[in-house]
Amino acid sequence: MKKTIATLLALSFALALAGCNTIRGAGQDIQKAGTAIEDATKKK
């Protein structure tokens, strides 16, 4: 039983880390897009 709980805990932890990296990457992409839009409006 303890082995099953440890395995589930490890899998949950791995999924949480993967999710954080995905959200961080999406945030960086959105920030880059915002910067590009801001630069384009300054040029006009």
C-alpha positions as YAML, in Angstrom:
chain: A
units: angstrom
residues:
- id: 1
  name: MET
  ca: [0.00, 0.00, 0.00]
- id: 2
  name: LYS
  ca: [2.80, 2.43, 0.88]
- id: 3
  name: LYS
  ca: [4.52, 1.70, -2.43]
- id: 4
  name: THR
  ca: [1.34, 2.55, -4.34]
- id: 5
  name: ILE
  ca: [0.91, 5.83, -2.45]
- id: 6
  name: ALA
  ca: [4.57, 6.73, -3.02]
- id: 7
  name: THR
  ca: [4.21, 6.01, -6.74]
- id: 8
  name: LEU
  ca: [1.07, 8.13, -7.03]
- id: 9
  name: LEU
  ca: [2.74, 10.94, -5.11]
- id: 10
  name: ALA
  ca: [5.78, 10.83, -7.39]
- id: 11
  name: LEU
  ca: [3.60, 10.88, -10.51]
- id: 12
  name: SER
  ca: [1.58, 13.80, -9.15]
- id: 13
  name: PHE
  ca: [4.76, 15.71, -8.42]
- id: 14
  name: ALA
  ca: [6.11, 15.06, -11.93]
- id: 15
  name: LEU
  ca: [2.86, 16.24, -13.52]
- id: 16
  name: ALA
  ca: [2.85, 19.39, -11.39]
- id: 17
  name: LEU
  ca: [6.38, 20.24, -12.49]
- id: 18
  name: ALA
  ca: [5.49, 19.65, -16.14]
- id: 19
  name: GLY
  ca: [2.45, 21.90, -15.79]
- id: 20
  name: CYS
  ca: [4.50, 24.71, -14.27]
- id: 21
  name: ASN
  ca: [6.96, 24.62, -17.16]
- id: 22
  name: THR
  ca: [4.12, 24.71, -19.68]
- id: 23
  name: ILE
  ca: [2.46, 27.70, -18.01]
- id: 24
  name: ARG
  ca: [5.81, 29.50, -17.71]
- id: 25
  name: GLY
  ca: [6.47, 28.97, -21.42]
- id: 26
  name: ALA
  ca: [3.01, 30.24, -22.35]
- id: 27
  name: GLY
  ca: [3.55, 33.32, -20.20]
- id: 28
  name: GLN
  ca: [6.86, 34.04, -21.91]
- id: 29
  name: ASP
  ca: [5.25, 33.68, -25.34]
- id: 30
  name: ILE
  ca: [2.47, 36.09, -24.39]
- id: 31
  name: GLN
  ca: [5.02, 38.56, -23.03]
- id: 32
  name: LYS
  ca: [7.03, 38.42, -26.27]
- id: 33
  name: ALA
  ca: [3.87, 39.00, -28.31]
- id: 34
  name: GLY
  ca: [2.97, 41.98, -26.13]
- id: 35
  name: THR
  ca: [6.44, 43.44, -26.56]
- id: 36
  name: ALA
  ca: [6.22, 43.02, -30.34]
- id: 37
  name: ILE
  ca: [2.84, 44.78, -30.42]
- id: 38
  name: GLU
  ca: [4.15, 47.57, -28.21]
- id: 39
  name: ASP
  ca: [7.20, 48.07, -30.45]
- id: 40
  name: ALA
  ca: [5.00, 48.12, -33.56]
- id: 41
  name: THR
  ca: [2.76, 50.83, -32.10]
- id: 42
  name: LYS
  ca: [5.77, 52.97, -31.15]
- id: 43
  name: LYS
  ca: [7.06, 52.91, -34.73]
- id: 44
  name: LYS
  ca: [3.87, 54.47, -36.13]
...
